[in-house]
């Protein structure tokens, strides 16, 4: 099973940076689908740019961006409406801390 962990939570910025298995541009969709499934979230929209995947996802009624940049190997969740998303981001951060046993962070 693929494992994820919370690398950093930038609460004031509304960003959760994740530590993940290695991925490249072509393998991210599968990894992203796994992450969305683990969160019991739903994908609303997908956008692919030159080096960035940006997905709009719904997590329990809150819209978040799931972004992945393959050159840096970075994956993060980003709130669309920061102030309204603090509670949800806190909850997701706790999910990563407690339930998804991390890979080495």
Gaussian input, Z-matrix of N, CA and C with variables (Angstrom, degrees):
# hf/3-21g

backbone

0 1
 N
 C     1     B1
 C     2     B2     1     A1
 N     3     B3     2     A2     1     D1
 C     4     B4     3     A3     2     D2
 C     5     B5     4     A4     3     D3
 N     6     B6     5     A5     4     D4
 C     7     B7     6     A6     5     D5
 C     8     B8     7     A7     6     D6
 N     9     B9     8     A8     7     D7
 C    10    B10     9     A9     8     D8
 C    11    B11    10    A10     9     D9
 N    12    B12    11    A11    10    D10
 C    13    B13    12    A12    11    D11
 C    14    B14    13    A13    12    D12
 N    15    B15    14    A14    13    D13
 C    16    B16    15    A15    14    D14
 C    17    B17    16    A16    15    D15
 N    18    B18    17    A17    16    D16
 C    19    B19    18    A18    17    D17
 C    20    B20    19    A19    18    D18
 N    21    B21    20    A20    19    D19
 C    22    B22    21    A21    20    D20
 C    23    B23    22    A22    21    D21
 N    24    B24    23    A23    22    D22
 C    25    B25    24    A24    23    D23
 C    26    B26    25    A25    24    D24
 N    27    B27    26    A26    25    D25
 C    28    B28    27    A27    26    D26
 C    29    B29    28    A28    27    D27
 N    30    B30    29    A29    28    D28
 C    31    B31    30    A30    29    D29
 C    32    B32    31    A31    30    D30
 N    33    B33    32    A32    31    D31
 C    34    B34    33    A33    32    D32
 C    35    B35    34    A34    33    D33
 N    36    B36    35    A35    34    D34
 C    37    B37    36    A36    35    D35
 C    38    B38    37    A37    36    D36
 N    39    B39    38    A38    37    D37
 C    40    B40    39    A39    38    D38
 C    41    B41    40    A40    39    D39
 N    42    B42    41    A41    40    D40
 C    43    B43    42    A42    41    D41
 C    44    B44    43    A43    42    D42
 N    45    B45    44    A44    43    D43
 C    46    B46    45    A45    44    D44
 C    47    B47    46    A46    45    D45
 N    48    B48    47    A47    46    D46
 C    49    B49    48    A48    47    D47
 C    50    B50    49    A49    48    D48
 N    51    B51    50    A50    49    D49
 C    52    B52    51    A51    50    D50
 C    53    B53    52    A52    51    D51
 N    54    B54    53    A53    52    D52
 C    55    B55    54    A54    53    D53
 C    56    B56    55    A55    54    D54
 N    57    B57    56    A56    55    D55
 C    58    B58    57    A57    56    D56
 C    59    B59    58    A58    57    D57
 N    60    B60    59    A59    58    D58
 C    61    B61    60    A60    59    D59
 C    62    B62    61    A61    60    D60
 N    63    B63    62    A62    61    D61
 C    64    B64    63    A63    62    D62
 C    65    B65    64    A64    63    D63
 N    66    B66    65    A65    64    D64
 C    67    B67    66    A66    65    D65
 C    68    B68    67    A67    66    D66
 N    69    B69    68    A68    67    D67
 C    70    B70    69    A69    68    D68
 C    71    B71    70    A70    69    D69
 N    72    B72    71    A71    70    D70
 C    73    B73    72    A72    71    D71
 C    74    B74    73    A73    72    D72
 N    75    B75    74    A74    73    D73
 C    76    B76    75    A75    74    D74
 C    77    B77    76    A76    75    D75
 N    78    B78    77    A77    76    D76
 C    79    B79    78    A78    77    D77
 C    80    B80    79    A79    78    D78
 N    81    B81    80    A80    79    D79
 C    82    B82    81    A81    80    D80
 C    83    B83    82    A82    81    D81
 N    84    B84    83    A83    82    D82
 C    85    B85    84    A84    83    D83
 C    86    B86    85    A85    84    D84
 N    87    B87    86    A86    85    D85
 C    88    B88    87    A87    86    D86
 C    89    B89    88    A88    87    D87
 N    90    B90    89    A89    88    D88
 C    91    B91    90    A90    89    D89
 C    92    B92    91    A91    90    D90
 N    93    B93    92    A92    91    D91
 C    94    B94    93    A93    92    D92
 C    95    B95    94    A94    93    D93
 N    96    B96    95    A95    94    D94
 C    97    B97    96    A96    95    D95
 C    98    B98    97    A97    96    D96
 N    99    B99    98    A98    97    D97
 C   100   B100    99    A99    98    D98
 C   101   B101   100   A100    99    D99
 N   102   B102   101   A101   100   D100
 C   103   B103   102   A102   101   D101
 C   104   B104   103   A103   102   D102
 N   105   B105   104   A104   103   D103
 C   106   B106   105   A105   104   D104
 C   107   B107   106   A106   105   D105
 N   108   B108   107   A107   106   D106
 C   109   B109   108   A108   107   D107
 C   110   B110   109   A109   108   D108
 N   111   B111   110   A110   109   D109
 C   112   B112   111   A111   110   D110
 C   113   B113   112   A112   111   D111
 N   114   B114   113   A113   112   D112
 C   115   B115   114   A114   113   D113
 C   116   B116   115   A115   114   D114
 N   117   B117   116   A116   115   D115
 C   118   B118   117   A117   116   D116
 C   119   B119   118   A118   117   D117
 N   120   B120   119   A119   118   D118
 C   121   B121   120   A120   119   D119
 C   122   B122   121   A121   120   D120
 N   123   B123   122   A122   121   D121
 C   124   B124   123   A123   122   D122
 C   125   B125   124   A124   123   D123
 N   126   B126   125   A125   124   D124
 C   127   B127   126   A126   125   D125
 C   128   B128   127   A127   126   D126
 N   129   B129   128   A128   127   D127
 C   130   B130   129   A129   128   D128
 C   131   B131   130   A130   129   D129
 N   132   B132   131   A131   130   D130
 C   133   B133   132   A132   131   D131
 C   134   B134   133   A133   132   D132
 N   135   B135   134   A134   133   D133
 C   136   B136   135   A135   134   D134
 C   137   B137   136   A136   135   D135
 N   138   B138   137   A137   136   D136
 C   139   B139   138   A138   137   D137
 C   140   B140   139   A139   138   D138
 N   141   B141   140   A140   139   D139
 C   142   B142   141   A141   140   D140
 C   143   B143   142   A142   141   D141
 N   144   B144   143   A143   142   D142
 C   145   B145   144   A144   143   D143
 C   146   B146   145   A145   144   D144
 N   147   B147   146   A146   145   D145
 C   148   B148   147   A147   146   D146
 C   149   B149   148   A148   147   D147
 N   150   B150   149   A149   148   D148
 C   151   B151   150   A150   149   D149
 C   152   B152   151   A151   150   D150
 N   153   B153   152   A152   151   D151
 C   154   B154   153   A153   152   D152
 C   155   B155   154   A154   153   D153
 N   156   B156   155   A155   154   D154
 C   157   B157   156   A156   155   D155
 C   158   B158   157   A157   156   D156
 N   159   B159   158   A158   157   D157
 C   160   B160   159   A159   158   D158
 C   161   B161   160   A160   159   D159
 N   162   B162   161   A161   160   D160
 C   163   B163   162   A162   161   D161
 C   164   B164   163   A163   162   D162
 N   165   B165   164   A164   163   D163
 C   166   B166   165   A165   164   D164
 C   167   B167   166   A166   165   D165
 N   168   B168   167   A167   166   D166
 C   169   B169   168   A168   167   D167
 C   170   B170   169   A169   168   D168
 N   171   B171   170   A170   169   D169
 C   172   B172   171   A171   170   D170
 C   173   B173   172   A172   171   D171
 N   174   B174   173   A173   172   D172
 C   175   B175   174   A174   173   D173
 C   176   B176   175   A175   174   D174
 N   177   B177   176   A176   175   D175
 C   178   B178   177   A177   176   D176
 C   179   B179   178   A178   177   D177
 N   180   B180   179   A179   178   D178
 C   181   B181   180   A180   179   D179
 C   182   B182   181   A181   180   D180
 N   183   B183   182   A182   181   D181
 C   184   B184   183   A183   182   D182
 C   185   B185   184   A184   183   D183
 N   186   B186   185   A185   184   D184
 C   187   B187   186   A186   185   D185
 C   188   B188   187   A187   186   D186
 N   189   B189   188   A188   187   D187
 C   190   B190   189   A189   188   D188
 C   191   B191   190   A190   189   D189
 N   192   B192   191   A191   190   D190
 C   193   B193   192   A192   191   D191
 C   194   B194   193   A193   192   D192
 N   195   B195   194   A194   193   D193
 C   196   B196   195   A195   194   D194
 C   197   B197   196   A196   195   D195
 N   198   B198   197   A197   196   D196
 C   199   B199   198   A198   197   D197
 C   200   B200   199   A199   198   D198
 N   201   B201   200   A200   199   D199
 C   202   B202   201   A201   200   D200
 C   203   B203   202   A202   201   D201
 N   204   B204   203   A203   202   D202
 C   205   B205   204   A204   203   D203
 C   206   B206   205   A205   204   D204
 N   207   B207   206   A206   205   D205
 C   208   B208   207   A207   206   D206
 C   209   B209   208   A208   207   D207
 N   210   B210   209   A209   208   D208
 C   211   B211   210   A210   209   D209
 C   212   B212   211   A211   210   D210
 N   213   B213   212   A212   211   D211
 C   214   B214   213   A213   212   D212
 C   215   B215   214   A214   213   D213
 N   216   B216   215   A215   214   D214
 C   217   B217   216   A216   215   D215
 C   218   B218   217   A217   216   D216
 N   219   B219   218   A218   217   D217
 C   220   B220   219   A219   218   D218
 C   221   B221   220   A220   219   D219
 N   222   B222   221   A221   220   D220
 C   223   B223   222   A222   221   D221
 C   224   B224   223   A223   222   D222
 N   225   B225   224   A224   223   D223
 C   226   B226   225   A225   224   D224
 C   227   B227   226   A226   225   D225
 N   228   B228   227   A227   226   D226
 C   229   B229   228   A228   227   D227
 C   230   B230   229   A229   228   D228
 N   231   B231   230   A230   229   D229
 C   232   B232   231   A231   230   D230
 C   233   B233   232   A232   231   D231
 N   234   B234   233   A233   232   D232
 C   235   B235   234   A234   233   D233
 C   236   B236   235   A235   234   D234
 N   237   B237   236   A236   235   D235
 C   238   B238   237   A237   236   D236
 C   239   B239   238   A238   237   D237
 N   240   B240   239   A239   238   D238
 C   241   B241   240   A240   239   D239
 C   242   B242   241   A241   240   D240
 N   243   B243   242   A242   241   D241
 C   244   B244   243   A243   242   D242
 C   245   B245   244   A244   243   D243
 N   246   B246   245   A245   244   D244
 C   247   B247   246   A246   245   D245
 C   248   B248   247   A247   246   D246
 N   249   B249   248   A248   247   D247
 C   250   B250   249   A249   248   D248
 C   251   B251   250   A250   249   D249
 N   252   B252   251   A251   250   D250
 C   253   B253   252   A252   251   D251
 C   254   B254   253   A253   252   D252
 N   255   B255   254   A254   253   D253
 C   256   B256   255   A255   254   D254
 C   257   B257   256   A256   255   D255
 N   258   B258   257   A257   256   D256
 C   259   B259   258   A258   257   D257
 C   260   B260   259   A259   258   D258
 N   261   B261   260   A260   259   D259
 C   262   B262   261   A261   260   D260
 C   263   B263   262   A262   261   D261
 N   264   B264   263   A263   262   D262
 C   265   B265   264   A264   263   D263
 C   266   B266   265   A265   264   D264
 N   267   B267   266   A266   265   D265
 C   268   B268   267   A267   266   D266
 C   269   B269   268   A268   267   D267
 N   270   B270   269   A269   268   D268
 C   271   B271   270   A270   269   D269
 C   272   B272   271   A271   270   D270
 N   273   B273   272   A272   271   D271
 C   274   B274   273   A273   272   D272
 C   275   B275   274   A274   273   D273
 N   276   B276   275   A275   274   D274
 C   277   B277   276   A276   275   D275
 C   278   B278   277   A277   276   D276
 N   279   B279   278   A278   277   D277
 C   280   B280   279   A279   278   D278
 C   281   B281   280   A280   279   D279
 N   282   B282   281   A281   280   D280
 C   283   B283   282   A282   281   D281
 C   284   B284   283   A283   282   D282
 N   285   B285   284   A284   283   D283
 C   286   B286   285   A285   284   D284
 C   287   B287   286   A286   285   D285
 N   288   B288   287   A287   286   D286
 C   289   B289   288   A288   287   D287
 C   290   B290   289   A289   288   D288
 N   291   B291   290   A290   289   D289
 C   292   B292   291   A291   290   D290
 C   293   B293   292   A292   291   D291
 N   294   B294   293   A293   292   D292
 C   295   B295   294   A294   293   D293
 C   296   B296   295   A295   294   D294
 N   297   B297   296   A296   295   D295
 C   298   B298   297   A297   296   D296
 C   299   B299   298   A298   297   D297
 N   300   B300   299   A299   298   D298
 C   301   B301   300   A300   299   D299
 C   302   B302   301   A301   300   D300
 N   303   B303   302   A302   301   D301
 C   304   B304   303   A303   302   D302
 C   305   B305   304   A304   303   D303
 N   306   B306   305   A305   304   D304
 C   307   B307   306   A306   305   D305
 C   308   B308   307   A307   306   D306
 N   309   B309   308   A308   307   D307
 C   310   B310   309   A309   308   D308
 C   311   B311   310   A310   309   D309
 N   312   B312   311   A311   310   D310
 C   313   B313   312   A312   311   D311
 C   314   B314   313   A313   312   D312

   B1=1.4504
   B2=1.5229
   B3=1.3220
   B4=1.4543
   B5=1.5179
   B6=1.3302
   B7=1.4587
   B8=1.5214
   B9=1.3021
   B10=1.4538
   B11=1.5195
   B12=1.3076
   B13=1.4545
   B14=1.5155
   B15=1.2916
   B16=1.4488
   B17=1.5257
   B18=1.3191
   B19=1.4631
   B20=1.5234
   B21=1.3450
   B22=1.4610
   B23=1.5241
   B24=1.3047
   B25=1.4639
   B26=1.5184
   B27=1.3121
   B28=1.4615
   B29=1.5207
   B30=1.3119
   B31=1.4608
   B32=1.5253
   B33=1.3251
   B34=1.4693
   B35=1.5257
   B36=1.3406
   B37=1.4614
   B38=1.5209
   B39=1.3353
   B40=1.4602
   B41=1.5201
   B42=1.3418
   B43=1.4621
   B44=1.5281
   B45=1.3242
   B46=1.4644
   B47=1.5209
   B48=1.3166
   B49=1.4623
   B50=1.5209
   B51=1.3190
   B52=1.4569
   B53=1.5232
   B54=1.3028
   B55=1.4598
   B56=1.5171
   B57=1.3077
   B58=1.4610
   B59=1.5230
   B60=1.3130
   B61=1.4604
   B62=1.5322
   B63=1.3128
   B64=1.4624
   B65=1.5230
   B66=1.3188
   B67=1.4607
   B68=1.5225
   B69=1.3172
   B70=1.4532
   B71=1.5188
   B72=1.3026
   B73=1.4544
   B74=1.5261
   B75=1.3273
   B76=1.4645
   B77=1.5199
   B78=1.3222
   B79=1.4679
   B80=1.5364
   B81=1.3493
   B82=1.4571
   B83=1.5218
   B84=1.3312
   B85=1.4723
   B86=1.5238
   B87=1.3095
   B88=1.4664
   B89=1.5261
   B90=1.3185
   B91=1.4620
   B92=1.5343
   B93=1.3218
   B94=1.4634
   B95=1.5191
   B96=1.3304
   B97=1.4690
   B98=1.5291
   B99=1.3268
   B100=1.4596
   B101=1.5229
   B102=1.3205
   B103=1.4562
   B104=1.5232
   B105=1.3137
   B106=1.4638
   B107=1.5231
   B108=1.3188
   B109=1.4614
   B110=1.5280
   B111=1.3369
   B112=1.4653
   B113=1.5230
   B114=1.3134
   B115=1.4629
   B116=1.5366
   B117=1.3184
   B118=1.4729
   B119=1.5248
   B120=1.3129
   B121=1.4647
   B122=1.5230
   B123=1.3294
   B124=1.4615
   B125=1.5178
   B126=1.3240
   B127=1.4611
   B128=1.5215
   B129=1.3240
   B130=1.4585
   B131=1.5242
   B132=1.3333
   B133=1.4614
   B134=1.5225
   B135=1.3384
   B136=1.4563
   B137=1.5256
   B138=1.3323
   B139=1.4535
   B140=1.5180
   B141=1.3157
   B142=1.4534
   B143=1.5178
   B144=1.3222
   B145=1.4556
   B146=1.5261
   B147=1.3116
   B148=1.4639
   B149=1.5244
   B150=1.3246
   B151=1.4636
   B152=1.5224
   B153=1.3117
   B154=1.4629
   B155=1.5259
   B156=1.3172
   B157=1.4680
   B158=1.5250
   B159=1.3127
   B160=1.4617
   B161=1.5158
   B162=1.3230
   B163=1.4570
   B164=1.5151
   B165=1.3029
   B166=1.4536
   B167=1.5250
   B168=1.3264
   B169=1.4587
   B170=1.5269
   B171=1.3098
   B172=1.4584
   B173=1.5213
   B174=1.3305
   B175=1.4440
   B176=1.5214
   B177=1.3160
   B178=1.4668
   B179=1.5243
   B180=1.3371
   B181=1.4574
   B182=1.5219
   B183=1.3201
   B184=1.4619
   B185=1.5233
   B186=1.3260
   B187=1.4611
   B188=1.5200
   B189=1.3268
   B190=1.4617
   B191=1.5198
   B192=1.3213
   B193=1.4515
   B194=1.5237
   B195=1.3169
   B196=1.4538
   B197=1.5170
   B198=1.3285
   B199=1.4565
   B200=1.5217
   B201=1.3344
   B202=1.4557
   B203=1.5207
   B204=1.3174
   B205=1.4582
   B206=1.5217
   B207=1.3208
   B208=1.4621
   B209=1.5221
   B210=1.3162
   B211=1.4711
   B212=1.5231
   B213=1.3240
   B214=1.4672
   B215=1.5284
   B216=1.3311
   B217=1.4627
   B218=1.5142
   B219=1.3139
   B220=1.4662
   B221=1.5236
   B222=1.3165
   B223=1.4616
   B224=1.5188
   B225=1.3380
   B226=1.4514
   B227=1.5196
   B228=1.3123
   B229=1.4614
   B230=1.5170
   B231=1.3183
   B232=1.4570
   B233=1.5283
   B234=1.3162
   B235=1.4605
   B236=1.5229
   B237=1.3240
   B238=1.4510
   B239=1.5193
   B240=1.3188
   B241=1.4670
   B242=1.5205
   B243=1.3146
   B244=1.4634
   B245=1.5143
   B246=1.3211
   B247=1.4630
   B248=1.5236
   B249=1.3135
   B250=1.4557
   B251=1.5242
   B252=1.3351
   B253=1.4569
   B254=1.5197
   B255=1.3241
   B256=1.4650
   B257=1.5298
   B258=1.3057
   B259=1.4620
   B260=1.5311
   B261=1.3246
   B262=1.4663
   B263=1.5228
   B264=1.3365
   B265=1.4614
   B266=1.5231
   B267=1.3271
   B268=1.4650
   B269=1.5262
   B270=1.3224
   B271=1.4634
   B272=1.5321
   B273=1.3318
   B274=1.4700
   B275=1.5293
   B276=1.3194
   B277=1.4676
   B278=1.5231
   B279=1.3116
   B280=1.4640
   B281=1.5259
   B282=1.3196
   B283=1.4699
   B284=1.5282
   B285=1.3219
   B286=1.4627
   B287=1.5241
   B288=1.3050
   B289=1.4642
   B290=1.5247
   B291=1.3335
   B292=1.4526
   B293=1.5183
   B294=1.3075
   B295=1.4602
   B296=1.5088
   B297=1.2987
   B298=1.4547
   B299=1.5153
   B300=1.3150
   B301=1.4572
   B302=1.5188
   B303=1.3238
   B304=1.4666
   B305=1.5104
   B306=1.3287
   B307=1.4436
   B308=1.5256
   B309=1.2841
   B310=1.4692
   B311=1.5178
   B312=1.3204
   B313=1.4796
   B314=1.5110
   A1=109.48
   A2=116.12
   A3=122.93
   A4=108.51
   A5=116.39
   A6=120.58
   A7=109.89
   A8=114.80
   A9=122.62
   A10=108.19
   A11=116.80
   A12=119.07
   A13=109.37
   A14=113.90
   A15=120.94
   A16=108.23
   A17=116.62
   A18=121.02
   A19=110.17
   A20=115.87
   A21=119.96
   A22=109.42
   A23=115.71
   A24=121.96
   A25=107.48
   A26=115.99
   A27=122.59
   A28=107.41
   A29=115.45
   A30=121.79
   A31=112.48
   A32=117.27
   A33=120.14
   A34=112.61
   A35=116.28
   A36=120.85
   A37=112.66
   A38=117.10
   A39=120.92
   A40=112.70
   A41=116.73
   A42=121.12
   A43=110.72
   A44=115.67
   A45=123.70
   A46=107.18
   A47=117.81
   A48=122.01
   A49=107.55
   A50=115.58
   A51=120.87
   A52=111.62
   A53=116.00
   A54=122.59
   A55=105.89
   A56=115.71
   A57=120.83
   A58=110.35
   A59=115.43
   A60=118.21
   A61=109.03
   A62=116.67
   A63=120.24
   A64=110.14
   A65=115.04
   A66=120.37
   A67=108.21
   A68=115.23
   A69=120.18
   A70=107.75
   A71=116.51
   A72=120.56
   A73=112.02
   A74=116.61
   A75=120.62
   A76=113.65
   A77=117.60
   A78=119.43
   A79=112.66
   A80=117.68
   A81=118.28
   A82=113.69
   A83=120.88
   A84=118.12
   A85=114.02
   A86=117.36
   A87=119.93
   A88=110.63
   A89=117.08
   A90=121.83
   A91=110.36
   A92=116.18
   A93=120.80
   A94=112.44
   A95=116.18
   A96=120.60
   A97=110.50
   A98=116.31
   A99=120.27
   A100=110.58
   A101=116.97
   A102=120.96
   A103=111.45
   A104=117.10
   A105=121.28
   A106=110.24
   A107=116.52
   A108=120.69
   A109=111.47
   A110=117.44
   A111=120.74
   A112=112.09
   A113=116.30
   A114=121.01
   A115=112.23
   A116=116.95
   A117=121.76
   A118=110.31
   A119=114.66
   A120=121.59
   A121=108.58
   A122=115.76
   A123=121.23
   A124=109.23
   A125=115.47
   A126=120.94
   A127=108.48
   A128=115.92
   A129=121.18
   A130=111.69
   A131=115.74
   A132=119.88
   A133=108.99
   A134=116.40
   A135=121.71
   A136=109.08
   A137=115.06
   A138=121.14
   A139=108.14
   A140=115.66
   A141=120.79
   A142=108.51
   A143=116.20
   A144=122.03
   A145=108.31
   A146=117.11
   A147=121.62
   A148=112.67
   A149=117.82
   A150=119.83
   A151=112.32
   A152=117.34
   A153=121.16
   A154=111.18
   A155=115.31
   A156=121.33
   A157=106.23
   A158=116.95
   A159=121.91
   A160=107.43
   A161=115.39
   A162=121.09
   A163=108.84
   A164=115.82
   A165=121.50
   A166=106.16
   A167=115.74
   A168=119.25
   A169=109.65
   A170=114.63
   A171=121.64
   A172=108.15
   A173=115.45
   A174=121.30
   A175=107.57
   A176=115.80
   A177=122.45
   A178=112.61
   A179=115.42
   A180=120.85
   A181=115.26
   A182=117.21
   A183=121.47
   A184=108.99
   A185=116.09
   A186=120.76
   A187=110.02
   A188=114.59
   A189=122.37
   A190=108.55
   A191=115.98
   A192=120.16
   A193=108.35
   A194=116.50
   A195=123.35
   A196=104.48
   A197=116.60
   A198=120.66
   A199=109.61
   A200=115.40
   A201=121.38
   A202=108.80
   A203=114.95
   A204=121.90
   A205=106.97
   A206=116.16
   A207=118.34
   A208=114.44
   A209=120.01
   A210=119.63
   A211=111.41
   A212=116.22
   A213=119.68
   A214=112.00
   A215=116.24
   A216=120.27
   A217=111.92
   A218=116.96
   A219=122.18
   A220=112.14
   A221=114.89
   A222=122.15
   A223=106.83
   A224=115.92
   A225=119.10
   A226=111.02
   A227=113.79
   A228=122.77
   A229=107.14
   A230=115.89
   A231=120.76
   A232=109.38
   A233=115.68
   A234=120.91
   A235=110.52
   A236=116.03
   A237=119.72
   A238=110.44
   A239=116.30
   A240=122.44
   A241=107.06
   A242=115.26
   A243=121.85
   A244=114.32
   A245=116.61
   A246=119.85
   A247=112.40
   A248=117.46
   A249=121.26
   A250=112.34
   A251=117.82
   A252=121.21
   A253=114.14
   A254=118.37
   A255=120.31
   A256=112.05
   A257=117.36
   A258=120.75
   A259=111.06
   A260=116.23
   A261=120.86
   A262=110.46
   A263=117.31
   A264=120.07
   A265=111.51
   A266=116.59
   A267=119.98
   A268=110.17
   A269=115.99
   A270=121.27
   A271=110.97
   A272=116.92
   A273=120.03
   A274=110.39
   A275=116.70
   A276=120.27
   A277=110.21
   A278=116.38
   A279=120.41
   A280=111.10
   A281=117.38
   A282=120.98
   A283=109.48
   A284=116.53
   A285=119.82
   A286=111.56
   A287=117.05
   A288=120.31
   A289=111.96
   A290=118.55
   A291=121.04
   A292=114.91
   A293=118.11
   A294=119.50
   A295=114.53
   A296=118.54
   A297=120.39
   A298=107.89
   A299=115.90
   A300=120.79
   A301=108.10
   A302=116.93
   A303=119.09
   A304=115.12
   A305=113.30
   A306=119.43
   A307=104.86
   A308=118.73
   A309=120.75
   A310=109.61
   A311=116.17
   A312=120.89
   A313=110.54
   D1=140.31
   D2=177.48
   D3=-72.02
   D4=137.22
   D5=-178.75
   D6=-119.05
   D7=145.98
   D8=178.34
   D9=-129.40
   D10=155.53
   D11=171.38
   D12=-147.10
   D13=163.77
   D14=179.62
   D15=-82.49
   D16=115.29
   D17=178.07
   D18=-84.93
   D19=-39.79
   D20=-179.50
   D21=-160.70
   D22=141.08
   D23=177.31
   D24=-117.49
   D25=109.29
   D26=177.63
   D27=-97.42
   D28=77.15
   D29=-171.30
   D30=-56.51
   D31=-46.53
   D32=-178.14
   D33=-62.99
   D34=-25.53
   D35=178.43
   D36=-93.53
   D37=-9.04
   D38=-178.54
   D39=70.72
   D40=38.36
   D41=-175.55
   D42=-130.55
   D43=132.31
   D44=172.12
   D45=-112.15
   D46=115.52
   D47=178.04
   D48=-95.71
   D49=130.28
   D50=-173.88
   D51=-108.67
   D52=145.95
   D53=168.35
   D54=-95.95
   D55=131.74
   D56=-173.31
   D57=-139.05
   D58=168.45
   D59=170.64
   D60=-62.71
   D61=159.45
   D62=176.46
   D63=-58.29
   D64=144.68
   D65=176.67
   D66=-148.81
   D67=163.06
   D68=171.97
   D69=-127.49
   D70=-179.57
   D71=-174.52
   D72=-56.45
   D73=-41.55
   D74=-176.67
   D75=-78.44
   D76=-24.37
   D77=-177.88
   D78=-92.57
   D79=-10.47
   D80=-177.94
   D81=-60.87
   D82=-42.41
   D83=-177.41
   D84=-51.36
   D85=-41.31
   D86=178.13
   D87=-66.84
   D88=-44.46
   D89=178.56
   D90=-63.00
   D91=-43.64
   D92=178.86
   D93=-61.89
   D94=-42.84
   D95=177.47
   D96=-60.51
   D97=-40.07
   D98=178.38
   D99=-62.80
   D100=-46.14
   D101=179.62
   D102=-61.43
   D103=-46.91
   D104=179.27
   D105=-59.89
   D106=-41.44
   D107=178.56
   D108=-64.64
   D109=-43.76
   D110=178.61
   D111=-60.40
   D112=-32.46
   D113=179.20
   D114=-83.80
   D115=-5.92
   D116=-173.16
   D117=55.18
   D118=40.17
   D119=177.64
   D120=-100.89
   D121=178.98
   D122=-179.32
   D123=-134.17
   D124=138.34
   D125=178.38
   D126=-83.05
   D127=126.53
   D128=178.68
   D129=-99.17
   D130=-32.70
   D131=-176.32
   D132=-160.66
   D133=147.78
   D134=177.10
   D135=-126.81
   D136=138.75
   D137=174.55
   D138=-134.08
   D139=136.69
   D140=178.90
   D141=-123.46
   D142=124.88
   D143=175.83
   D144=-111.52
   D145=-171.63
   D146=-174.18
   D147=-54.01
   D148=-43.81
   D149=-177.82
   D150=-137.03
   D151=16.53
   D152=-173.88
   D153=-138.01
   D154=129.12
   D155=169.27
   D156=-97.05
   D157=132.14
   D158=175.69
   D159=-130.67
   D160=115.96
   D161=178.58
   D162=-115.36
   D163=137.23
   D164=171.46
   D165=-93.66
   D166=120.54
   D167=-178.96
   D168=-121.64
   D169=158.13
   D170=175.80
   D171=-113.15
   D172=122.69
   D173=175.43
   D174=-119.66
   D175=105.40
   D176=178.18
   D177=49.65
   D178=44.22
   D179=176.33
   D180=88.34
   D181=-1.40
   D182=178.51
   D183=-108.73
   D184=127.94
   D185=178.15
   D186=-84.59
   D187=131.80
   D188=179.03
   D189=-134.73
   D190=152.76
   D191=168.75
   D192=-92.04
   D193=136.22
   D194=166.66
   D195=-107.29
   D196=116.72
   D197=-176.74
   D198=-120.08
   D199=145.07
   D200=178.36
   D201=-141.91
   D202=126.71
   D203=178.59
   D204=-118.63
   D205=112.45
   D206=-169.28
   D207=-75.73
   D208=-25.97
   D209=179.53
   D210=-63.88
   D211=-39.36
   D212=179.24
   D213=-92.48
   D214=-9.44
   D215=-177.64
   D216=68.64
   D217=30.74
   D218=-175.21
   D219=-101.94
   D220=136.73
   D221=172.23
   D222=-130.68
   D223=134.57
   D224=178.97
   D225=-148.88
   D226=155.30
   D227=171.98
   D228=-104.54
   D229=137.56
   D230=-175.47
   D231=-135.31
   D232=130.72
   D233=179.96
   D234=-74.03
   D235=139.40
   D236=173.52
   D237=-77.73
   D238=-38.64
   D239=178.85
   D240=-123.11
   D241=91.81
   D242=-172.16
   D243=-50.63
   D244=-57.44
   D245=-173.95
   D246=-61.39
   D247=-33.77
   D248=-179.71
   D249=-82.37
   D250=-6.45
   D251=-173.81
   D252=-111.14
   D253=-0.84
   D254=-176.76
   D255=-54.93
   D256=-45.73
   D257=-177.28
   D258=-62.82
   D259=-42.54
   D260=179.75
   D261=-67.34
   D262=-43.60
   D263=179.14
   D264=-64.39
   D265=-39.18
   D266=175.52
   D267=-58.51
   D268=-43.24
   D269=-179.18
   D270=-64.86
   D271=-45.59
   D272=179.28
   D273=-63.20
   D274=-41.46
   D275=177.79
   D276=-58.01
   D277=-40.85
   D278=179.59
   D279=-67.56
   D280=-36.19
   D281=176.22
   D282=-57.95
   D283=-47.57
   D284=-179.46
   D285=-65.57
   D286=-37.16
   D287=-178.95
   D288=-68.69
   D289=-35.19
   D290=-170.89
   D291=-105.48
   D292=-40.08
   D293=-168.74
   D294=-99.92
   D295=-37.34
   D296=-177.24
   D297=-94.76
   D298=98.39
   D299=-178.00
   D300=-56.28
   D301=123.50
   D302=-170.27
   D303=-76.61
   D304=153.21
   D305=163.21
   D306=-75.42
   D307=174.63
   D308=179.90
   D309=-62.14
   D310=121.66
   D311=-178.98
   D312=-99.04

